[in-house]
């Protein structure tokens, strides 16, 4: 069955005006002008086909037609408020699931999560190792950290500069593919490349944010195609707990 489109703004104004028996005081409550209250009441009267208020020498008076539906109207608004509270209960959760590559998790993310968790002992985190794009809904992830050129279809906040730096010295350590006689070692990711450079196995080109987070001395900063992003689809991004975490991580 098709539902009737309810004039909710007009009904909210009716509730306020009926409680105060004054368009002026109703306007103050609703943060609008008395003229706007009067317009909403007239529009509601036209929609319902009844007169809701009369002006008398003693002031504004509610008609029997206007009074007849008030109890049900106010009960309905209370149910709306209950519904909103129920939907907001998830925002009170302090459990967050984050997907991120192991290397940036170790050097950059974990220290910041520790500092954030220290502000409230009720925070709980689940950290998932993920280097590739994932389905946020299927994986039940609140936030992802990814090394990419663009945030794609997700909402994204860029971390640091789109730059790469060289760490270590000697022959090249490769982690992004490639070939050549100067490559001494090939590894799976930037974190392993950085660790190999620390051990003196050669020099590696790694994201600047990673090198700085690891406390590595670096040289030869140069533009890079990719950078780290904090990513989430818009529904996750609307969550208060995600907004707060992103603010803490980027502040």
Secondary structure as UniProt FT lines:
FT   HELIX           8..20
FT   HELIX           23..30
FT   HELIX           34..48
FT   STRAND          53..56
FT   TURN            57..58
FT   STRAND          59..62
FT   HELIX           64..68
FT   HELIX           70..88
FT   HELIX           89..92
FT   STRAND          95..100
FT   HELIX           102..104
FT   HELIX           105..109
FT   HELIX           110..117
FT   TURN            118..119
FT   TURN            121..122
FT   STRAND          124..129
FT   HELIX           136..139
FT   STRAND          143..148
FT   TURN            152..153
FT   STRAND          155..159
FT   STRAND          163..168
FT   STRAND          172..174
FT   TURN            181..182
FT   STRAND          183..186
FT   HELIX           190..198
FT   TURN            199..200
FT   STRAND          203..207
FT   HELIX           208..213
FT   TURN            214..215
FT   STRAND          219..223
FT   STRAND          227..232
FT   HELIX           234..237
FT   HELIX           240..250
//
